[in-house]
C-alpha cells in the first residue's frame, strides 16, 4: 500500500523541530566549539570569561556561548575593569603624586589621629 499524506490538522499538531524553536544549532556553541572557533584552548576560553568578560551562560555544569556575542566581544575589545582591580589601578596612578602624602596628613589631622597610629 503506498504511503499517504497526513491530513493538515495532524501535521499542525506535531512538535516543531528543535532548530525551528531554538534557532540554528551553529549559533549556540559549547565550550569546546567556542574554543575551536576562537582557536584557543578550553582553559584559555574560561580565563577570558572570568577576566575579560567573554559572554557565556552557565547551564548546569556546562557553558554555552552565542556566536554573535563572541563576534561582538571580539570587535569591541576588553571592557573597562571593575571592582577591586579598578580601584587598585587608580591607587597605583597616585603612587608618585607628591600631594598624596600631604592630603593624607591633613585627613589624619582632621580626624584627630596620628598617621603612625593608623599604620600599626
Rosetta blueprint (number, residue, H / E / L):
1 X L
2 X L
3 X L
4 X L
5 X L
6 X L
7 X L
8 X H
9 X H
10 X H
11 X H
12 X H
13 X H
14 X L
15 X L
16 X L
17 X L
18 X H
19 X H
20 X H
21 X H
22 X H
23 X L
24 X L
25 X H
26 X H
27 X H
28 X E
29 X E
30 X E
31 X H
32 X H
33 X H
34 X H
35 X H
36 X H
37 X H
38 X H
39 X L
40 X L
41 X L
42 X H
43 X H
44 X H
45 X H
46 X H
47 X H
48 X H
49 X H
50 X H
51 X H
52 X H
53 X L
54 X L
55 X L
56 X L
57 X E
58 X E
59 X E
60 X L
61 X L
62 X E
63 X E
64 X E
65 X E
66 X E
67 X H
68 X H
69 X H
70 X H
71 X H
72 X H
73 X H
74 X H
75 X H
76 X H
77 X L
78 X L
79 X L
80 X L
81 X L
82 X L
83 X L
84 X H
85 X H
86 X H
87 X H
88 X H
89 X H
90 X H
91 X H
92 X H
93 X H
94 X L
95 X L
96 X L
97 X L
98 X H
99 X H
100 X H
101 X H
102 X H
103 X H
104 X H
105 X H
106 X H
107 X H
108 X H
109 X H
110 X H
111 X H
112 X L
113 X L
114 X L
115 X H
116 X H
117 X H
118 X H
119 X H
120 X L
